[in-house]
Amino acid sequence: MTDKNILNDNLENISTTSSLIVKKFEPTDEQLEIIQKAKNMKNGEILIVNALAGCAKTTTLQLIAEDNPNSKFLYLAFNHAIIEEGRKKFPANTKVSTLHALARSYSGKKEIKPLNLDLISSILKKQISNKQEYFEVFNILKVYEKYCLSAYDLNEVDELKKEISQEMNSEFKRKPNIKNSKFLIEQRIKAIYNIPEVHENILNSNFTTFSTFLKEFADNANQIFLHYNYIVLDESQDISKLLGKFIISLAESKKYKIIVVGDNNQKIYGFLGNLNLSEILYKMYNKYPMIYVMKLTKTFRFYKNSDIETLANLVLHIRDDNIKGFRYKSSELQREAYISRTTFPLLAMAIYLITLNKKYNLFGGLDNFNQKEIEELYAIFIHTEKLIEIISNKYNKKFYDYPLNEQIELLAQNKDLTLFPLITTESLKSFSSFIELKEFVESRGISEVENNINIAIFIYSKMEDFKNIKSDKLNPVQKFFDLIEQYNDKDSSIIISTIHKTKGLEFEDVYILKSLSIIYSVFKNKYITFEQKKGLIMGLKRVELNSEKLQSNNVSLTNYFNKYGNSDKNIFQDLEDDHENDELSFFPKAYFENKMLSNVLYEQVIDYSTTNIKEEYNILYVAITRAINNIKISNINYIATLEFLTFVKDNAKELNKLIQGKESILTEELKIINRNKNISYVTGIIYQDSFIRKDTLIKLLPQL
């Protein structure tokens, strides 16, 4: 069975069935070597285990603990499902804990308060009576959260300023709605000077926050003696800089034997500023005899030669890795996991199951939803919708024909023509309309409120789907969440989850759901859920050839983290990448000399709106490797990406030749005639109906 056979028109219906071979579990040769190495470790030594998905890393750690009954182990992980599973598996000589729980045991029993806008405003005695005050308190909250996850102390706020400024600059380049980025960065930097007052106030009060006591514990780890022989860190590829600082301080003390286990291909929390500690430790200590690196590549999750193995290796091939199916018995469970990159497909799936009267297990339940804020956003939205109709009739002109600033002003002036809802959320009280609120949060990059706005609109767009389902609630948002909760059952064999939350878990059957977004339909005159019809390769976007539109280009331990925390290998990374700003514009006339290529209509160019291309591919790998028996893929972007990865795998040698400037059978030339009738040629490849320039390949491939 070839990769091409898998990636055909029926890719979304891939199904794997395997003969069942039952035998007693025996450690692999890789596991036995790791167990022996761990047994012979001395204090101050570090063992790094690079374990691919499902390669029994937890079982390996369990066997290490069992093989050293007279030693005490501290096992740290961050997914609560993994923690619960670990508590069932590990022997009595192992304490299984999150870092939060460990820190809490050392930080006393102060009351824990949520770290939010209300707490910050009360600490600093700042009111939130208008938009400006809201934005000021919001910025202080953001920088304090950032500080608590960082490796900086209060004497290093200047370093924190540099980091935040760089991150915001990078983020705003990808957000066309944000026009005043310089002002926004200045406001965020200004907020940094409030960090000492907030932090010291909390430390000296009769309460604390999760972020504060964790920061204090990690920063003072060198003064704490932990009564363990082995410190074991799971998921080491994806940890905060604060935790990185904590583990490194333990390594520097030479008091413990340190084991860190992770999969470089499962780093998916870079958007939080997380780093790959395995890479950091290796870079720091690889010149010394104190560090060892070992591998687990045989997975017990799926079967040898299964479609799941083949698809996973499409992602891994470009990283010069390979996973081998090693499963030998079937699971006795029959779980179905419906997983998605984003929230909307999950909520849509929940509604669908509710209409079928089926229970499901929504991972995380409703804890991650700010129901009160969503309800009030919905109320403002409905008020604005009614008001727009009144204003259109009053002025005898279509409302959306007015410029945005006039729309906001008209809504403010006529706010009381229909009863404005009662708003209790302080941060929302300053806004007179939904349009004003939406423009404010989008232009300032306030993603938390933006997400809740989109959920409110999503509920509005789906009202027809659940209006006939019985519920005691009349308010649509309350009814929506009431139904979600009513049908949510943690014991259900149907699981609904984001891909992020499934990391470390496995399910018999996995369905990767279609992507959904919310758009305003001019034809239907309302917001609707939208689904793409044509799949896009992740990290690229298609533009028409001959388009008139021109495309523009867009000190400390933490500095060490930034430099070395994300340098995982890639088969194309040895190539020289000095083409950062040389992407050519698209001119009115671009065509191929070879008339046989006339069916090539598009060019694939770098999509600079993708925050972290590598991590998007990691998310795809995580999604695929959750499956034991069957995987079905409906996300057309993932299908397009897997097809592209098949092409890359089949043509890796030729692609290397091309981007090194050597002769390649893939080479094609695009002839370009500019407005002055000057002719130039651009080298690249033909992929399906598109042309991809050599310079685009040089930028994209090393990042995957």
N, C-alpha and C positions, 0 to 999 in steps of 0.2 A: 504494500500500500504506500503510495508516494504522497508527498506533501500536497502536490497538485490535486490528487484525488480527494484529499480532505477539503481543500479550499476551493470547492466548486460552488455552483449556484445553490447547493443545499447546505452550505456551511452552517446556517443557523439551526439546522436540524441534526447536527452531529450527535451520534449516540454510540456509546461503547458497551459492548457486552463481552464478558470474558468467562472462560471456563474457570471453575473454582477449584483451587488446589489448597487443601488444608494440611498444614504441618505445624509443628511446634516452633514458636519463635526462638530464633537463635541470633545473637548479635552478629553483625557483619564484620568483616575484617577491619573496616574503617572504624567501627565502634570499639572493637577490642583494642586497637592501637591507641585510641583516645583515652579509654579507661586506664590502660597501663601507664600512659604518660601522666595522667592526672594523679595516679597513685604515687608516682615518683617525684612529684613537684615539691619544691622547697619554698619557704616563705620568701616573698618578694618576686616570685616567678609568675609569669602570665601565660595562660594558654588561650589562644584564639581559635575558635572552631567556626569555620564557614560552613553552615549547614543549609542546603537547598530545601525547598518546601517539602514538608512531610517526611523528612529524612530522620525522624525519631530523635530529634535533639533532646526533647524532654525526657524520653526514655533513656537516652545515653547519660544524661545528667543524673537520673534516678539510679542507674547502674553504678555510676561513680560514687554516689552517696552510700549505696549498699555495700560497695567494695571497700569503703573506709568507715566502718561502724564506730570507730573510736574518735572520729573527727566531727566537728560541728560545722554545718553548712548554712549559709544564708543565701536563699534563692530569691532574686528580685526580678519581677516582671510587671507589666503595666496594663495588660489586657485582663480584666477581671475574670473572664471565662477561663483564661489560661491559669490564673491564680487558683480558682476553684478546682480545676482539674489537677493542678499540681499538689494541692493539699490532700487529694485522694491517693496520689501515686507515691509521693516521696516518703521515705522512712522517717522514724521519729527523730533522727539526728539532724533533720533539716527544717529550718524555719522558712516558710513560704510567705512572701510579703510583697506588697507594693512599697515603693520608696515613701509614699505618703504615710502609709501605716507605720513603717519603721520610724520615720521622723516624728510621728505623733507620739509614739511610745517614749521618746526622749524629750518631748517639748512641753510636758505638763498637760493639764486638763482645762485650759482656758476654753471658754465658749468660742465656737467657730461661726463666724458670720460670712455671708457671701460677699465676695469682692465685686461690687457693682457701682453704678453711678451714685446711688443713694448714699452708700458708705463713704465714697470719696468726698461728696459734697458736704456731708456732716463732719468729716474729719477736718476739712479745710474751711468749714463754715462758709461755703459758697452756695448761693442760690442757683436754681435752674428756672429762671422766670422768662427767659427769652432764648432765641436760637444761638446767640453768641455765647451766653453762659453755658448752655447745654454743650456746645462744641468745645468750650474750654475744659469743662469737667470730663468730657469724653476723652480728650487728648491726655489728660492726667491719668485717667484709668488705663489707657492703652500703654503709656510709657511705664507705669508701675508694673503692669502685667509683664511687659517685656523685661524689665529689670529683674523681676523675680525668677524668670526662666533663664537668665543669663549667667555667665561666669564672672560678671563684674561685681565689685563691692562699691560702697558709697564713695570711695575715693577715685573711682574710675568713670564718673558720669561723662567726662569728655570723650572717652572711648565709646560709650554707649551712644552719644550724639552722632558720632561718625557712622556707626553701624546703622542706626535708624535712618539717617539721611540717605545713605546708600540704598537701603532696602526700599524706601519710599520712592526714590528717584527711579529705581528699576521697575517698581510696581506701576507707577504713573505712566511710564512709557507705553504700557500695554493697555491703558484705559483712556480711550479717546474722549470720554465725557468729562474728564478732569482737565480743565483749562488753566486753573490757578494753582498749579502744583507747587510753585515757589512759596506762595503764601501758606499753603497747607503744611509744607515741611517746616517752615518757620514756626508755625503754631505748635506743631508736635515737639520741636526742639525746645521751644520756650517752656513747655510743660515738664520737661525733664528736671528742671530746678525745683519742682515740688516733690520729687521722689524722697529725699531725706526726711522731710516733714511727715509725709504719709507713713513711711516705713517706721520711723522712730515713734510716731504716735501709736501705731498698732502694737509695736513691741512693748510699749510702756502702759498699755491699756489692759483692761480685764477681759479682752477678747482677742482673737487672732483670725486669720484667714488661712485657707489651705495653701495659698501661694506664699504667704509670709512665713509660716512656720517651716515649710519645706526649704525655702531660701535660707533661713537662719540655720537650719540643721546642716544642709549641704555645705554652706560657707564655713562652718566650724567643725567639719568632719575630722580634721587633723587633731582636734582636741578631745575627740571621743574615742574610747576604746570599745570596739565591737567584739563580743565574746564568741567569735567564730574563727575556725581555721581556714575555711574556704569561703570566698565571696563569689557568688555566681550571678552573672547578669545575662538575662535572656533578652532577645530582640535588640541586640547591641547596635544594630545598623540604623536605629531610628530613635535616638534619645536626645533630650534637651541638653543644652550646653551646661546647665546647672548640674545635671546628673553626671555629665562627662567630667566636670570638675571634681565631683564627689568621688567617682571611681578612681580617677587619676591620683587624688590625694591619698586614697587607700593603697594604691600601687606604690606611690612614693614613700609611704611609711615603712614598706618592706615587712609589715607585720602579718600579712595574709597571703594566701595562694589565690590568685585571681583567675577566674574562668569567664570568658565572655563568648557568648554564642549568638550568631545572627546570620542573616542571609542578605548579602549586599544587594541582591535583586529585589528585596522587599522593602526598601527604604521609600516610604510614601508620605512622610510627614515633614518634608522639607519646607512646606509653606508655614510651618510653625517655627522654623529656624532650627529644626533638629539636625543632628549630625550622625555620621557613621563612626562610632567609637572604635570598632575593630580596626578601621583604617588609621584613625588617630594614634592608637596605641602602637600599631606596627610602625608607623612613620617615626614615632618618638623613640622607640626602643629597639628597632631592628638591627642596630649595630652592636647590641649587647647580647650576651648569652642567656638573658633572663626571659626571653619571649619565644614561644613556639606557635606555629600556625599549622592547623590540620583541617581536613575536609570531611564532610558527609555529603555524598552525592547519590546514594541509593535511597529512593523514596518508598515508604511503605503505604503511601496514600493511594497510588493507582498502579495498574498492571503494566508489565513490560509490553512495549509495542502498541499501547493503547493510543487512541486519538488525543487523549489528555497529555500524554507524554510528548507526542509529536508537536502539539500546539505550544506547550511550555518551552520546548527546545527551539522553536522559532524565535522566541524572545531571547533565550539564553545563548543561542549560537553567536550572536553579535557581541556578546560579552566574553566569548571564548569559554563558556561553561556548558555542561551537559548533564541533564538529570536522567537517571535510569529507574524505570518502574521496577519495583521489587515486592509489590503486594502479593501475598500468597493465600489470602482467605477473604471471603466476602464479609461485608458488614451486616450485622443482624438488624440494623435500623433501616428505616425507609424515609429519610428526611429529604425534603425538597427545599432548596434554598433559592430564592429569587433575589438577586443582588444587582446593585446599580452603582455607578460612579456618583450620581447625585440623588437628591431627595425626591424630586417629583415623580420619577417612575415607581418608587416604592409606595408613595401615597396613592398613586393611580392603581397600583396592584392591590393595595389594601382595600380600596373602594370596590374594585372588581370582585375580590373574594367576599366582601360583605354582601354584595348583590347576589352571590351564590350561597349565602348563609354559611360560609366556611370560616372557621377560626384560624388564626395564624399567630406566629411569634414575631413581633416587631422588635428587633434588637434595640435595646435602650428605651423601649416604650415611648412615652411622651415626655421623658425627662429633658430631652434636648430641645423642646419647643417652648417658647415663651408665649403661652396661650393668651394671657391677658393682653400683651402688646399686640399680638396678631388680631385679636378680637377688636381692639380699638382702632387698629389700622384699617380693618375691614369696614368698620363703622364710618371712618373718615372717607374711605373710598366710595361707599354707597352715597354718602352725603354729597360728595363732589359730582358723582354721576347724575344725581337729581338736579343739582345746581346748574350743571352744564346745559341740561335741557331747558331749564327756566331762562338762563341767560341767552341762549340761542333764540328763543322765542321773543324775549324782551327786546333784543337789539336787531332782530331779523337778519342775523348773519351766523353762519356756521362757526361754532366756537373755536374749532381747531384751525380756522383760517387766520386767527390772531397769532402774532409772535408769542413765544413762551412767556416773556416778561409781562406782556399785556394779559395773557391768560391768568397768570398768578394774581395780578392786580385786580382783574375783574372778579375773580372768585373771592378775594379778600373783601372787596367793596360790597359784594352781594351775599356775603356769608350767611346772613340771617334771613334770607328769603325763604329758606326751609330750615327746619329745626336742626341745629348743630348737635351732634351727640355729646354725651357727658364723657370727658376724657380724664382719667385719673393718673395715667402714666406721665410723670413730670416732663420727660423729654419730648413728649408729643404735644403738650399743651400750647406750645408757641406757634403751631402751624394752623393756618386757616383753611387749607385745602390739601387734598391728596397730591395734587400736582406740585404744589410748593414743597411738600415734604419729600416727595420722590426725587425732585430735582436737587434738593439740599443734600440728601444722603448720598446720592449717586455722584454729585460733583465733589463731595468731600471724602469719598471712598469709605463710608461707614457701612461696611459689609454686613454687620450683624442686623441692622435695621433693614438694609436692602434685601437680605434673605427673607426676613419676616414679611416685608411688603410683597415679595413674590409668592410667598405661601398664601397670604391673604387673597391675592389675585387668583392663585391656583384654586382655592376653595370656591371662589366666585365662579370660575370657569367650569367647575365640576358639579355645581348645584343640581343640575338635571339628573345626574347619575345617582344621587342618594336622597332626593327629595321625598320619594315614596317609601323610604325605609323608616320603620318605626323608631322613634326616640322621644324621650320626655322633653328634650330641648327644642325650643322654637328658633332661637338665634342660630343662623347657619353655621357660624364658627364653633359655637358650643356644641351644636348637633354633630358637626364633623368630628371633633375631638372625642365627643361622647361615644360615637359609633366606633372610632378607631380603638378606644379603650375597651369598649364592650366586647369587641371581637378579638382582642389581643389576649393570647393564652400562652404563657411561657412553656407549657408542655406540648404545644402543637408541633407536629412534624413538618409543618409548612413554615419556613423561616423567611422573613423579609429583612434585608439589611443593606446598608452601604457596604461597598467592598472594603473600605477602611476598617470597619468593625469586625469583619470576618477574618482578619489576619490571625494566623495561628490556629484556625478552626478548619474543620472538614465536614463535608456533607455528601450523601450518596449521589444525589442529582443536583446539578447547579444550572440555573438559567440566568444568563446575563441579559438584563432587560434593555429594551430600546431606550434611547435618550429622548427626553422631552424638555421643551422650553416653553416659556410663556411669551406670546406675542399679541399685539393688538391687531385685529383683523379689520381693515378699512371696509371690506365688503360686508362682513357680518356686523360691523359697528360694535364689537365687543372683544374682550380678551379671550383667547383660546389657547389650548395646549397645542404645541407645534412639534412635528416630528420630521426630521430630515428624510428626503427620498434618495439622496445620493451620499454614499459614505465618503468620508475624507480621511486621508492618512494623518495620523496624529503628528503634529509638528509642522504640517504643510497645509497650504490652502491653494485652491485652483483659481487661476485667473485666465480669462480668454486671451488667446494670442490676437495680435492686431488691435488690442484695446487702446483707446485714446487716453485712458486714465493712467497717469504716471504713478508708480509705486515708490514710496520713499522708505528709507531705512530707519527704519527706526534705530603689639606692644605687650601684648598680653596673651594669656592662654586662649582667649576668645579669638584673637588674630590668628593664632596657630590653628584653632578649630576651623576658622574660615578658609585657611589656606589648604589644609589637608583633610578636611572632613568629608569630601565628596569626590574622591579621585579614583573611583572604581574603574577597573580596566575595561577596554573595549578594543575589538580587533582593528578598528580604524584610528585609534588614538595616537599612533606613532606618526601619523601624517602631520605635515606642517599646516597649521591653521593661521594664515596671515591675511585672510580675505574678509575681515570683519565688516568692511564698509564698501565692498566693491560690487554689490549687487546692481546690475544694470537696470535702467528704466525700460519700460515697455513702450515701444514705438509704434506708430500707425501701421507700419508694414513689416511683418516678420513671417518668414516662410522658409520651407525646406527646399533645397535645390533638387532633392530626390522627389519626383512627383508621386512616387509610391507612398510617401508619408503624408499625403494631403489629408488623411483622416485624423491627424493630430491637431486638436482644436484648442488645447489648454496648455498652460505652463504651471508647474507645481513650484511654489515659492515658500520660503520660510514663513510660518505663522508666528509672528512675534507676540501675539496675544497669549500663546501657551506659556504659562509661568515656568514650568520645569519639564522639559520634554522627557528626560530620562525617567522621572518619577511617574509620568503618565504611562510609559511603557511598563514600569514596575507594577503599577496598579492593574494593568492588563494581565501580567504574569501572576499576580496574587489572585485575581479573579479565576483564572483558568485552573490554578493549582489548589483550589478549594474542593475540587470534584474528586470523588472516589470512582464512581461507575460511569456517569453520563454527564456530558456538558452540551448545553444548547446556547447558541449565541444569537441574539436578535439585535444587538447594538451594531448598526451598520458602519460606524466609524471603527469599531474593533475588527469587523470583518475586513474592511478595506486595509487596515493596518496589518493584519495577519497575511493578507495577500501580498502586500508590499514586502513584508519580512521574508516570505517565501522566495520572492524575486531576489532579494538581497542575499539570502543564503545560497541560492542556486548560482549566483553571479558574483560572489564575494571576491574571487581572484581578479575578475575583469574590472570590477568597480575599483579595487585597489590600484590596478594599472592606470585606469582612467584618471583618477584624482592625483596620481603621482606624475601625470604628464607623459605616461608611456602609451604605446600603441595598444588599443583595445578593440575587440570586435563590437563592443557596445557603442563606440563613439559615433555620434551624429553631429552635424553642424546646422545651426539655425542661422539663416541669413537675415540680417536686419538692415533696413534702409531708413535712415533718420530723415528729419524734416529738410535737411540740407542736401538730401539725396546721396549722402555718404554711406558706403556699404561696410558693414562689419560682420564678423562671424562669431557665434557663441558656441562653445563645445559643451556637449551634454549627452544625455541618453533619452531614448524613447521608452516610456513606461505606459502601457495601455493607450489611452487617448491623449497623453500629456508628454510634454518635454520637461526634463529636469536638468538644469545647468550643472556643470562640474562644480562651480562655486557653491551652489546650493547643497550638493552632496557633501562637500568638504565641511560645511557648517553643520549639517544635520547628522550624518552618520556617526561621528565620534561622540555625540551626545546621547545616543540611544542606549 
